[in-house]
């Protein structure tokens, strides 16, 4: 269905984009530092499902409808921005409370980590814009089944993104275990991850609807 050379170009580009820091990566890092590797992996799988929501919506034209409507785009981006800022502030608050002598933030559990991961990705209209702007460049209308091509290529990107998130979960888990005797370092890293999520949320709130 898709030319092999075009697919390899797509794979390289998607891999590069997968390792570019975004809301999902920072959420996974923060969740792992707070709750351990299992929660980090669960949140990674959640962001993967959130990405698939955008892929399926894009193949059905729903994402195009959202991006074409100023009101819908604004509503989605503000919901996503508010959620990111809330998660970031909660992460900073919990880490700061520990630094000030308060109780350590408890693990949230695998189900909640998964659900939050889904929402972090599904509420990000930039992800929808990415799939609609990037994937169609590698589709071959002459081969037919364009929607299926979109889903397959989108799924490849989601898999790469999820693997990158899982790699971050393992790396953050290793840092968490290795710094067991330096709890202040882990708490500072959690604060930094929370701050990054707040910054990304603010950036999302200020994002403009893609032209066209």
N, C-alpha and C positions, 0 to 999 in steps of 0.2 A: 504493500500500500504506500509506504513512504520510501523514497530513494535512500539507499544506504549512506551515501555521502552526506545528504541532507540530515539524516538521522544522527550521524556522528557529530556533525556541527551543532545540532540541537543538544546532544548529550553533553558536549563540552561547555556550551553556554549555560545549560541548566545546572551543571555541576558547579560552575563558577558562581552562579547566583545562589546556589544552595548554601555555600559557605560564607556568603555575605551576611554579616550580623543584622538581625531584624527582631521584631517583637517575639517571635517564637523562640529563637535562640536565647534571648535574655530571660524569657520566662522559664525555660527549661533549666538554665543555669541557676537561677534563683530558687526554683523548686527543689533542685538536687541539693544545693548547699543547705537548704532548710530541712528537707525530709529524707535525703539519701537517694541512692541510685534508683531504687524501684519507683519512687515518685517521679524522678526525672525521666525515666523511660516511659512511664504512664503518660506524663505530660507530652512527651514526644509523639506518642501514638495519637494523642488528642489533637495536636497541631496537624498531624498527617490527615486525620479525618476532616478537620476544618478545611484543609487544602482541597480535599476531594469534593467538599461541598461547592467550592468555587469552580472546580473543573466541571462537575455535572451541571451546575447552573450556567456556566459559560457555553457548554455544548447545547443547552436548551434555549439559549438566548436570554436567560433571566438577567445575567450580569450585564449584558448590553443594555437592557432596559433600565437597570439601576443607574448605570453610568450616563445614560442619555437623559435621565430625569434629575434636574438639580435638587429637587426636594428629597427624592429617594437617596441620592448619593450623600447629601448632607446629613440625613437622618442616620444612615448606616455609619458614616465616618465619625459622627459625634458619639454614637453608641459605642463604637470600637475604641475611640479615644478615651472616653470616660472610663471604660472598663480597664484599659491599660493603665491609666493614671491611678485608678483605685487599687489595682494589683500592685503597682509600683510603690504607692504610699504605704500600703499594708506591709509590703516587704521591708521597706525602710523603717517603719514604725516597730515591727517585731524585732528587727536586728538591733535597733537603737535601744529598745527596752532591755535587751540582754546586756548590752554594753553598760547600761546604767544600773545594772544589778537586778533587773527584773527577771521573771521566769523565762526560760527558753520557749520559743514558739513551738507548739507541738506539730508533729507531722499531720498533714491534712488528710492523708489516706489516698489510696490509688484512684478510687472513683472520682473524688473531687479534683485531684490533679489532672486526670484525664478530661473531665468536663471543662475545667478552666482552659486547658490546652485547646480544646475544640473551639471555645468562644474566642480566645485570643486570635486565632487564625480566621475563623468564619466571619468575625466582625470587622475584618480589615479590608476595606474596599480597594486598597492598593494591590492586594493579591488578585482580586477580580480584574483590575486594570492590567496587571502583569500578564495574566493568562490570555486576555483578549488582545493585547498588543503584541505579545511575543509568540505564542503558539501558532497563530494563523500564518505567520511567515514561513512555516515549515510544512504547511498542509499542501497536498496535491489534489486540487479539485478534479483533475482528469481521472484520478484513480477511484473517485467515488467514495461514498460513505464518509463524508467530511466530518460529520458529528462524531463518528467512531474514531477517526484519526485524531480529532481534538481530544477526546477522552483518553486515548492511549498515550499520546504525547504528554498530556497534562498529568496523567498518572505517573509517568516516568519522572517528571519534575517533582511530584509530591513524594515519591519514594526516595529520591535523592535528598530532598529537604528533610525528610524524616530520619534518614540515616545520619545526616549532619547533626540533627538535634540529638540523636542517640549518642553520637560521638561526644557531643558536648556534655551530655549527662554522665558518661563514663569519665571524661576528663575532670568534670567538677566533683564527681564522687571520689576520684583519686586525690584531688586536692583536699577534699573534706576529711578523708581518712588520714592523709599524710600530715595534716595540720591539726591533728587531734590535740596536740599539746600547745597549740597556738590558736585558741578559740577566737581571739580578737581579730585575727587575720580573716577567718571565715566570715565573721560578722561584718567586717568591713567590705568583703567581697559581696556579701548579700546586700549591703547598703548600696554598693555601686551598681549591682544588677537592678535593684529597685529604682534607683535614680535613672538608669538608662531606660527602663520601661516608662517612667514618667515623661522623660524627654521625648521618647518615641510617640507617646500618646499625644503630647502637645503638638509634635510635628504632624501627626495624623489629623488632628483637629484643624490645623492650618492648611492642610493639603487642598489643592484646587482640583475641581473635576476635570479629567482629561478632555482636551478639545476634540471635537468630532465624535 
